[in-house]
Every structure is written in C-alpha cells, then in structure tokens.
C-alpha cells in the first residue's frame, strides 16, 4: 500500500492551499478547534499516510502552523492522539464481557462480536490508518495488537475451549495463533471489501457466519496440532 504523495497534492492545489492558510479563520472554542484538527488529521493520514505534513493539515483547517502547534506541539503528539481516539478508541470494552458470557453459545457470541467489529472498527478509514502505520513501522499497529488483539484472541480461544470441554495445555503464543485464524480471516475480509473493493457480493453476515463455522468446526484439530 503506497502512500499518496503530499508534494503531488500540494502541486495540484498550488496557490489555492497557500491562500486558504492565509485566510482569516473563524475563531472557534478551544475544544472545537482541537476536535476539528484531529478530524482533519485523521482524514489526511488515512489518505496520504503518516508522512503527510502538518503544513498541509494547517491549510486544510484554515489556520497557521503556529496555531496548530498550540494544540499539538509536535507531530508525535498529534499521531498519539489519532491512535488513542481513532485506532483504539472505537474498540468497546463491553465486547470482552459479551464474548465471555457463557449463557450464550459460542457461535452466537462470535457472530455478534464480528458483525459489531466490522461495523464499528474495520471501516475504510480505520484500515487505511492501520495499514499506513504498519508500513511506516510506527507504534500504532504493534501497540493495538499487544493491547487489544492479544487479549481478544486469548478470550476467543479460552471460551471456545471451555464450551467444547477442551483443556488448553499450550504456550500463549499457540493460543494466539489459533485465535488469529478467525480474527485474521475477518480482518482480511474487511481489507478486501474496503481497500481492494472486492468481496461485495456475498452479504457481510453470511461471510461472518461462514468464518465462525469454519473456526468452530476446526477448533479441535487446531488444538490437537498445537497442544504440547
């Protein structure tokens, strides 16, 4: 995935962008202006990658770079806020509780979670941000995996094993690999749908149901293969 060139973007807009930055911007309350900058930054990084310049961001907001730095003193501060609010922010903690609700069958829990996850998290902008951060070798993707996905895969595998009456005698890394078989397949489906513009014919609910069924039906074999 190649980031669009911000220099190309600047040449296309030419003096129009410079003129925008010079215009007197409407005075906004601090919180409102900060929210505007964050929203524009998210759009800019999702479209052009993390190398997009703050100069272009300031122009998009109709403010000077100097004013921009009053809200985010460095680009690293801005990227951290984008990660906190736009990458990790959409994930709902209640999903862990719902996946651990043993009053409902695992198939139902997984179907509901991944439908919600696709609708809430794995949209076009989120995916582009995540992929660009991976290509830039930034901390966003590794931090998200370590703070969210590691716990998620453990929960899915442990709850599935409990329902099937299977004891897990394996390293945590093996548990994560089993969990990735379903999480990776759902994530790649979202990439195909929103980035490649493929996989548009079969309904999302049917795709999720298929991957859940494959995961549950193959679970015993995976555990047997990786069980120490």
C-alpha positions in Angstrom: 0.0 0.0 0.0 1.7 3.1 -1.2 1.1 6.5 0.4 -0.1 9.3 -1.9 2.5 12.0 -2.3 1.7 15.1 -0.3 4.1 17.0 -2.5 1.9 16.0 -5.5 -1.1 17.0 -3.6 0.5 20.4 -2.9 1.3 20.9 -6.5 -2.2 20.1 -7.6 -3.6 22.7 -5.3 -0.9 25.2 -5.8 -1.6 28.6 -4.6 -5.1 27.6 -3.5 -3.8 25.8 -0.5 -1.5 28.6 0.4 -4.3 31.1 0.0 -6.5 29.0 2.3 -3.9 29.1 5.1 -3.7 32.9 4.8 -7.4 33.4 5.1 -8.6 34.6 8.5 -10.1 31.5 10.1 -13.2 31.6 12.1 -12.5 31.8 15.8 -13.6 28.6 17.5 -13.6 27.5 21.1 -10.5 25.6 22.1 -12.2 22.1 22.3 -14.0 22.6 19.0 -10.8 23.7 17.2 -8.9 20.8 18.6 -11.6 18.4 17.5 -11.5 19.9 14.0 -7.7 19.5 13.8 -7.9 15.9 15.0 -10.7 15.0 12.5 -8.8 16.6 9.6 -5.5 14.9 10.7 -7.3 11.6 10.7 -8.5 12.1 7.2 -5.1 13.4 6.0 -3.2 10.5 7.5 -5.7 7.9 6.2 -5.5 9.2 2.7 -1.8 10.2 2.4 0.0 8.1 5.1 1.8 9.2 8.3 4.3 11.1 6.3 1.7 13.8 5.5 2.9 17.2 6.6 1.4 19.4 9.3 1.7 22.3 6.9 -0.9 20.6 4.7 -3.0 19.9 7.8 -2.9 23.5 8.9 -4.0 24.6 5.4 -6.9 22.1 5.5 -8.1 23.6 8.8 -7.6 27.2 7.5 -5.1 28.0 10.3 -1.4 28.7 10.6 1.1 26.1 11.6 1.9 28.2 14.6 -1.7 27.9 15.8 -1.7 24.2 15.1 1.3 23.8 17.4 -0.7 25.4 20.2 -2.9 22.3 20.2 -0.4 19.7 19.3 3.2 20.8 20.0 4.7 18.1 17.9 3.6 15.7 15.1 4.2 12.8 17.5 1.7 14.3 19.9 -0.8 14.5 17.1 -0.2 10.9 16.0 -0.6 9.7 19.6 -4.0 11.4 19.8 -5.0 9.9 16.5 -4.1 6.5 17.8 -5.8 6.9 21.1 -9.1 8.3 19.7 -9.3 6.8 16.2 -7.5 3.5 16.3 -8.0 2.2 19.8 -11.0 4.4 20.7 -13.7 2.6 18.6 -13.0 -0.7 20.4 -15.6 -1.4 23.0 -14.6 -2.9 26.3 -18.0 -4.5 26.7 -17.2 -6.9 23.8 -14.9 -8.8 26.1 -17.7 -9.3 28.6 -20.1 -10.4 25.8 -17.6 -12.9 24.4 -17.2 -14.3 28.0 -21.0 -14.7 28.5 -21.4 -18.4 28.9 -25.2 -18.3 28.9 -25.0 -18.0 25.1 -23.5 -20.4 22.7 -20.0 -19.5 21.3 -21.3 -19.4 17.7 -23.8 -16.7 18.7 -21.1 -14.7 20.6 -18.6 -14.8 17.8 -21.2 -13.9 15.2 -22.4 -10.9 17.1 -18.9 -9.7 18.0 -17.5 -9.8 14.5 -20.6 -8.2 13.0 -20.2 -5.4 15.5 -16.4 -5.2 15.0 -16.8 -4.9 11.2 -19.4 -2.2 11.6 -17.7 -0.2 14.3 -14.0 -0.7 13.8 -13.0 -2.2 10.4 -14.1 0.6 8.1 -12.1 2.2 5.3 -10.5 5.0 7.2 -9.5 2.8 10.2 -8.0 0.2 7.9 -6.0 2.8 5.9 -4.6 4.3 9.1 -3.7 0.9 10.5 -2.0 -0.2 7.2 -0.1 3.0 6.8 1.1 2.9 10.3 2.3 -0.7 9.7 4.2 0.3 6.5 5.7 3.3 8.4 6.9 0.9 11.1 5.2 3.2 13.6 4.0 2.0 17.0 0.3 2.2 16.3 -0.2 -1.3 14.8 2.1 -3.2 17.3 0.5 -1.3 20.3 -3.0 -2.2 19.1 -2.2 -5.8 18.7 -0.5 -6.1 22.1 -3.1 -4.1 24.0 -6.3 -5.4 22.3 -5.8 -8.3 19.9 -3.7 -10.4 22.2 -6.4 -10.3 24.9 -9.1 -10.8 22.2 -7.6 -14.0 20.8 -7.0 -15.4 24.2 -10.6 -14.8 25.2 -12.0 -16.3 22.0 -9.8 -19.4 22.3 -10.3 -20.0 26.0 -14.1 -19.5 25.8 -14.3 -21.9 22.8 -12.2 -24.5 24.6 -14.4 -24.2 27.7 -17.6 -24.8 25.7 -16.1 -27.8 24.0 -14.7 -29.2 27.3 -11.1 -29.0 26.0 -8.1 -28.3 28.3 -5.6 -26.0 26.8 -2.1 -27.3 27.5 -0.1 -25.0 25.2 2.0 -21.9 25.2 0.2 -18.5 25.0 1.7 -18.0 21.5 0.0 -21.1 20.3 -3.3 -19.9 21.7 -2.9 -16.6 19.9 -2.2 -18.4 16.6 -5.5 -20.3 17.0 -7.3 -17.1 17.7 -5.7 -15.4 14.7 -7.2 -18.0 12.4 -10.6 -16.4 12.8 -9.5 -12.8 13.6 -7.1 -12.7 10.6 -9.7 -14.1 8.2 -12.3 -11.5 9.3 -9.8 -8.7 9.2 -8.6 -9.7 5.7 -12.2 -9.8 4.5 -12.6 -6.2 5.6 -9.4 -5.3 3.7 -10.7 -7.0 0.6 -14.0 -5.1 0.9 -12.8 -1.6 1.8 -9.3 -1.4 0.3 -9.5 -3.8 -2.7 -13.2 -3.1 -3.4 -13.8 -6.8 -3.7 -16.0 -9.3 -1.8 -19.0 -7.2 -2.3 -21.5 -9.8 -3.5 -21.9 -12.2 -0.5 -23.5 -10.5 2.5 -21.4 -9.5 5.4 -23.5 -11.5 7.8 -23.0 -14.6 5.7 -19.3 -14.1 5.4 -19.0 -13.8 9.2 -21.2 -16.9 9.8 -19.0 -18.9 7.4 -15.8 -17.9 9.1 -17.2 -18.6 12.5 -18.4 -22.0 11.4 -15.0 -22.9 9.9 -13.3 -21.8 13.1 -15.5 -23.8 15.5 -15.6 -26.9 13.3 -11.8 -26.9 13.0 -11.0 -25.9 16.6 -10.4 -29.4 17.9 -8.0 -30.2 15.1 -6.1 -26.9 15.7 -5.7 -27.6 19.4 -4.6 -31.2 18.7 -2.0 -29.9 16.3 -0.6 -27.2 18.7 -1.1 -28.9 22.0 2.2 -29.5 23.8 
